[in-house]
Amino acid sequence: MSSSNRILKLGLPKGSLQESTIELFRRAGIRIGASDRSYFPFCDDEEIEVMLIRSQEMGKYVQDGLFDAGITGHDWILETSANVREICELVYGKSGFKPVRWVLAVPEASNVRTIRDLEGKTIATELVNYVKKYFKKNKVKAQIEYSWGATEAKAGILVDAIVELTETGRSLKANQLRIIEDVLSSTTRFIANKQSWNDAWKREKMENIAILLKGALAAEGMVGLKMNLKQSNLEKVMNILPSLKRPTISPLALEGWIALEVVVEEKIVKRMIPDLKRAGAEGIIEYPLNKLIA
């Protein structure tokens, strides 16, 4: 493939995941600039051509080769039965770094206690195909209808129950809904068109992106610490420092002194630094991490 044809067509999610996805790419070293009205954002990597599209449609477009790769939820891959290659899992969302849940919910005052109580009832959801399979698996016959929005408001008024996406459950509780059971746990996935995956250049490009994205996620909530100390204080300092692996230690020009560098969780640094100072560490520097490649 000539250099002029080396373009990877990448689909990124438009909507709730858009901002967090663009931020993840920024921390991975790939800058993407998108305006509210544009579906074709600028990318500072000239080998990547980006288009924003709804997550619900991503799997189909990647499957059909309109995109070489894309980012979407595992839930929408299952919903559309998209025949794609999964490159890696990326655990992040609109409001946190944990899986999202599709839950079966009813009004708090409902007599429904289990899925079996919904025999012959009507359920509204955006995840129609998957929910139909879920009810069939549980041997419950019910009417599953597509919800075009405001799904939480329909429960107990227009339908008997809903299957809705939640990250924290706070919105369901605010709407006086009670969760019956979890239907599906989903995380974000980086996926590829199978033919594109078999192209050597595109495959390497996608693998490189995956390494950078996973590195950016691994660095979330982590910081680096550098410090100088006397060799004689090393054991005391080591007793304070948790780390992913053994810290990096190197000699200083001043005899008997060493430099130590380690990666730690940001949330514990404020408790550690005073203890490190008391243990003999000097010149302590805390710095942020964009990527952490294991």
N, C-alpha and C positions, 0 to 999 in steps of 0.2 A: 504494500500500500504506500503510495507516494505521500510525502509530508502534507501536500495540499489537500489530500482527502482524509487526513487523520482528524476526524471530528467524531466525538462521542455525543450522541443525542440523549440528553438527560432530562427526565421528567421529575419535577419537584412538586410537592403538594400545595395547592392553592387553598387557603382557608385557615382553619384553626392551627394547623401544623406549620404554616408558612414561616412565621417569624422565628420560631425555635429551630426550624431546619436551616434557614439562612444563617442564623447565629452559630449553629453547629458547624456549618461549612466555613464560616469565618474563622472559627477557632482551629479548624483543620488546615487553614492556610489558603482556602479558596474563597475569594470575595465575590459575592453576588449582590448586585444592586437592583432592587425591584421597586417600582412605584405602585401605588394603589390600583392604577388603571392598566398597567402593562402585564401581559402574559408572557412576554419575552424579555426577561431581565438580562442585564449585562453580567458577564462573568469574566474575571481577569485571567482565566486560563483559556487561551485561544483555541485549545483543542476540545473544549466543552461548549456545546450549544444547549442552552437551558430553556425549557418552557414550563410554565406553571399550569397545573391541571388538577382537578379535584381528585382526592385520594380514591374515591369510589370508582373512578374510571381508569386509574393508573395501570392496574394489572392487565386489563384488556389491551390497552395501547402498547404496553411493553410486549405482551404475548404476540401481538400482530406485527411487531417490528417498527411501529411508528416512533418508538423510543428504543434506544439500545439498553437503557437502564432507567430505573426510577425508584422513588422512595414512596412507600405506602404502608398502610397497616396490614398486619397478618389477617385481620378480620375481613378486609375488603378483597384480599386474595382468595380467601375461602368463599366469600359471598359470590364472587364472579367465577369461581372455579378456574382462575387464570393459570395457564400452563407456562410457568416462568421458572427461571433458575434463581434460587435464593442465594445471594452472595453472603449476607451476614445479617444478624439481628442488631438493631440499634435501639437500646432502651431509653427513650426519651419521649416527652409528650408536650402538650400545650402548657401544663402547669407543674410538671415534675418529671423525675427520672425513675419512673416505675410503670409497670403495665397498666393499661386501661382495662375496664371491665364492661362487658355487656351483661346487664342484669334483668331478671324478670321481676317486675314490680307491680304492686296493686295499691289502691288507697289504704291508708292506715285502718279505716273502719271496715274494710272488706272482710268477708268471711273466708276468703281464699287463703289457705295455709300452705298448700303444696301445688306443684304443677298439675297433679291429677285432679284437683278441684276446678281446673279450667277446661274440662271436657265439655265440648259444645259451645265454648265461649269465644269471644273475639279479642284478638291481640293485635296491637299496632306496633310497628317497628320499621326502621329503615333497612334492617338486616333480614329481609324477608326470606330469601332462599335458605340461609343458614338456619333461621329460626324454624322454618318448616321441617327441615331435616332433624332439628333438635327435638321438636314435639313428636315427630314420627319415631325417633329413637326411644323416646319415653312412653310410646304407645298411647299418646293422648291426641284425640281428634279435636282440632280447634280451627277457627277461621283466622288465618294470619293475613293481615292487610298492610299495605305500604303506607307509611306515615310521611307526609310531605313536610312535616315540621310541627313545632309546638306539641311534641309527642307527650310530654309530661302532663300537659293540661287535659289530655283526652281521657286519662285513666279514670274510670268510674262514672264518666259522663257520656262519652262517645264509644268507648270500648271497655272491656272488663279488666284488661291488663295491658302492660306495655313491656317491650324489651328495649332498653335504652342504654346508651353509652354513658359511663361515668368514670371520673378519675378519683374523686374524693367522696362522692355520695352526698355532698352537702346540698346540691340542687334538688335531689330527690327528696331529701328530708324537709327542705324548705317548702316543697310542694305537697307535703303531707303524704308521701308515698312510702311504702314499706317494701323492702327487698325480700323476695321469696327465695331466690337462689341465683347464683352466678351461672350464666349461659356460656360465656366465652371470655377468656383472658387474652389480650392482644398486645403486641408490641410492634414498633415500627421495623420494617424490613427494607433492605437495599436489594433490589431484584434486577435481573437481567433477562433480555431476550435470549433464547437458547441459541439461535444462530449467531447473534453478536458475541455470545460467550465463547463460541468456537473460533472466532477471529482472534488471532494471537495478539495483535496490537490492542484491540478493544478490551480483551480480557485482562491484559496487563494494566491498562488504564483503569479499569473498574476495580481491580485488586488494589492498586495504589490508592484510589479514593477510599476504599473500604478500610485500609490500614490507617489512613489519616483520620477518618471519621471515628473509628473505634478508639484511636489514640486521644482524640479530643474528648470523647465521653469518659475515658478512663481518667483523664486529668481533672474532671469535674469534682470540685470539693477538695482538691489536693493542692499543696503548695510545696515549694522547695525551701530548704533551710541550709544556709552556709554558716560556718563558724570556725574560729580558731581556738585552740586550747593547748595546754601543756600535755605532753604524752602521759604524764603521771595522773592526769584527771580523766583519761579516756574511759576507764571502767565506770566512773560515776556518771559520766555523760551518757554512755551506752545504756545504763540502767533506766534512763529517762526516755530515751528515743525509741518509739516503735517505728518500724519502716517496712516497706514492701520487701526489701532484701537488705543485706548488710550494707551499711553506709559506705560511701566512697571516702577513703582516707588517704591523704597525701602529705609528705613532709614539707615544712616551711624552711626558708633559708636560716631562720633563727633556730639554733640547736635546741632540741628538746621540745619543739613546738610542731603541731600538725594542723592541717585544715581538714574539716569534716563536712561532707555534704550528704543530705538525706531528703527523701520525699515523705511527707506526713499529711494527715488529714487537717484541713484548714480549721475545722471546728475545735481541735484540741491545742492549736498552736498558742493561743493566748494563755493557756494554763502551763504550757511547757517552757516558754521563754524565760520567765522568772526563775524556774527551777534550773534551767541550763546555765543561766547567769550565776546562780549560787554554786553550781557544780564546777565553775571555773571557765566556762565558755566566754569568749570575747568576740567582738566584731560580728555579732549575729545578724545575718541578713535573711529576710523572708522575701520570696519572690513568687509571682503567680506562674502557673503552668498552662500552656495552651494544649499541649499534647503529651501523652504518656504512653510510649510504645513498649509493651511488655516483650 
